[in-house]
């Protein structure tokens, strides 16, 4: 079903409409939260908070923008607020990719899926992912947001402009500066 149909279904009293939205977007929301916060548990908490907020306020969604644009905006706002709250408490988000993931069923060790790649390739990929996350964490919030939206999530410039309330020229120039900053961070790590 299309987003509009799911929203209309939910507004008509069918909870399955909202469940459809959650199923469709839970991966995207969690991914953005994880990339912004660099902490699995914080990302999980914020993701749940986001969907709770959407559930409570979906009636006020006017549909002037695509639902996904609205959801990206809400997600980034929640992440910004969580980062500020963590900074006020003096908590610096850091994690080790070797730490087990905490799930509802208990801790799970991270394991690479057997893709037929050699152990060296797998190790190289893991190192690159760690370096990327470390470099992303070292960027400013503004730079991290725009890199995540364009280069990780693959959003179009126009949608990024809507989400961040910027014109396309500003999106492109900020993205260029963010990519340059990320490149410098990666050169220092790799």
N, C-alpha and C positions, 0 to 999 in steps of 0.2 A: 504494500500500500504506500501511497505517496504521503509525505508529511502532512499535507493539508487534510487528507482523509483521516489520518490517525488523530490529528488534533480535533477535527469535527466530531469524530466518534467519541473521544474522551469528553468533550464539552457536552455531548448529548447524554453523558452518564455511563458510557461503556469504558470501564477501567482498562480493558484490553487495548484501547487506543493508546493510552499512556505507556503501557507495557511494550507496545510495538516501538514507540519512540525510544524507550530505554534500550531495548535490544539493538536497535539500529545505530544508536550513538554512544553506547557505553564504552566501547573501545576507543573511540576518538576522544571522548572526554577524559578517560583515564590516561591516555597517552599524552595529551597536552598537560594534564596535571603532573604526571610523572616527570616530563621533560622540564617543566617550570620549577617544580619543587625538589626534584632529585631525591625523593624519598618515597618508597613504596607505600608505607602506611599512611603518610600524609596525603599522598595522591588518592588513595582509596577513600579516606575520610572526606576529602574535599569533593571527590566525585559523587559520593552519596549525598553530601550537602547540596550539591548543584542540582541533582535530580529531585531532591525534596523541595528545593526552592522553585524549580520549574513546575512541579506538581501543584504547588500552592498558588503560583502566579500565572499559569498558562491561560487562564481566562482573560488576562490583560494583554496577551500577545495579539498585536493588531495585524500582523501579517504583512507589514510594509516591506520587510526584508524577508529573505528566505529563513526558514526556521534554523537551518544549520548556521547561518550567520549570527542570528540571535544567540544560539547556544554557544558558539565560540566566544562571543562577547561576554556572556555570563560566566563562562569558564575562566577566561582570562581575568575578569574582575575578582572572582573568588580566589584565584591563585595569588593575585596581587595582595589582596587582603590577608591571606594566610601568611605570605612572606613578611608583610609588615608586622603581623601579630607575633610571628616567630622571632623577628628581629627585636621587638620590644621586650620579649621574654629572654633575649640573649641566646636564643637557640640557633645554632648554625646547622643547617641541614647538610648532612654528609652521610654517606653510606658506602659500604664495600660491596662490590659485585660478588664477592665470595661469601657474604652473609646469606643465610637461607632466607627465602621469601616467607613471610608470615601469611598464611591463608586461613580461611574459616576452618579448614580441616587440620590445621597445625602447620608447623614449619616444613618447607619443602626445599631441598637443595636445588640450586640452579643447575640445569644440565643442558648441554648443547644437543640439539636434535641432530641425529645422524643424517647428514645430507650427502654422504659419500666423500666429503672433503677430508683431507688429511688432517691429522692432529695439529700439525704446524699451521695449516690454514685456519683451523678452528681457533687456535690460540691467537693468531694474528687478528682475526675478526674480533675476538673478545677484547684484545688490547685496544683495537681501534674504537670499539664501542665505549670502553672506559675512558679513553682519551677524549672522544667526542663529548661524552656527558660531563667530564671535568672541564673541558673548554667551554661548553654551553653554560655551566654553572658559574664560570668566571666572567661571563658577559653581563652587561647591565640588563635589567628587567625588560626594557624597551627593545634591546637588541635580541634578547633571547626569544621574546614573543614573535618578532617578525621572522626570525630564522625558523622557528617551529612552524608558524603558519605557512610559509612559502616552501621551505626546503624539506621539511619533514612531513607536514600534512598535505602539501601540494596545492594549496589554495591559490586561486587566481588573484592578480593584483587588485581587481575591482572589489572582490569580496574582502580581501585584507583591508582595503580602504574603508569599507563599510564597518568591519569589525572594530578597527582602531580609530575610526572617524578621521581619516586622513584622505587627502586627494592622492590620485595615482602617482603623480610625480614625487610626492613626499614619500610614498611607500617605496618607490624604486630607489630613491636616494638613501633612505634609511636602511633598506635592505643591502645596498651596496656597502655602506659603512659597517653594517653588522657583519657581513661576510668578510670584509677586510679585518675586522677585529677578531672574528673567529679564526681566520687564517693565521693571524699573529699568535693567538693563544695556542693553536695546534702546532705551530712551528716551535713554540717553547716546550711543548710536551713531547712531540714525536722526534 
